[in-house]
C-alpha cells in the first residue's frame, strides 16, 4: 500500500517544486497576498478532498487529496502571475517543466518496477525495509534523471557540470 501512496506522491513533488519557485517570485516582489491565498486554497482543497476521498479510499484517498491540493495551488499561483505564459514553462529556463515531469515519470516507473521484485513483505519490519527501498530508489532516480537532463541550478549551471568539476 505504501508503494501505491509513493506513486501518487511522486506526482506531487513537481507541483510543490514549481509552487515553491512561484511563491519565491511573489515574495521577491513583496507580494504576500497571492501566496497566502494560494495556501488557503490548497488547505481548503486538501481538507474537502481528504474528507471526501478518505472514507472511500483510505490512505490512498489522502494521497490523491494532497495531489489535488498541490495542483490547485500551482494553477492558482501560475494564473495570478502576469509575467508567465505556458511557453515559459516548456522552455529550458529555471522552471523547465518537461524536465521535472520526466523526472517524476522516472520516479513513478522505477517504483513500479521494483514493486515487481520487492513487494513480498510478510511482517512490519520487512514492510519498513521495503518502503525504505522504494523511497531511496525513487529519490535516487528522480535526482539522477534531473542530473542527466541537465536541470538548471542557481546561476544557470546544472548539477552534472558542478559534479564533474569537483
C-alpha angles and dihedrals in degrees: 000000000000091000090055089052090049091052090055092043089052087070093051094057096073091046093052091045092052092044090052090052092050093046090054090052090055092046091052087056089049089243107140098160098075095051090046092052090046090052091049091048090049091049092049094047091046092049096047094043093044093053091044100043099034095068093053102034107019116207091355088060090053090053090051090048089054090050092050091048091051090049092050091049093050094047091048093049092045095048093048093055109087092191095064129081132179092256089056089063092055099047122095095257134112095300098042098170097187092060093047091047091048091051091050090050090050090051092048095049094043090055090047090051097049091046086068091059104030106034093105105101115148101177140026096266092052089046090053092049091046092050090049090054091050092050095046095046092045093050092044093051092045093054093038091056091047090049094048091048089052095240107199118251129190111313094025094280121127127226096247092057091048092051094045092053091056 
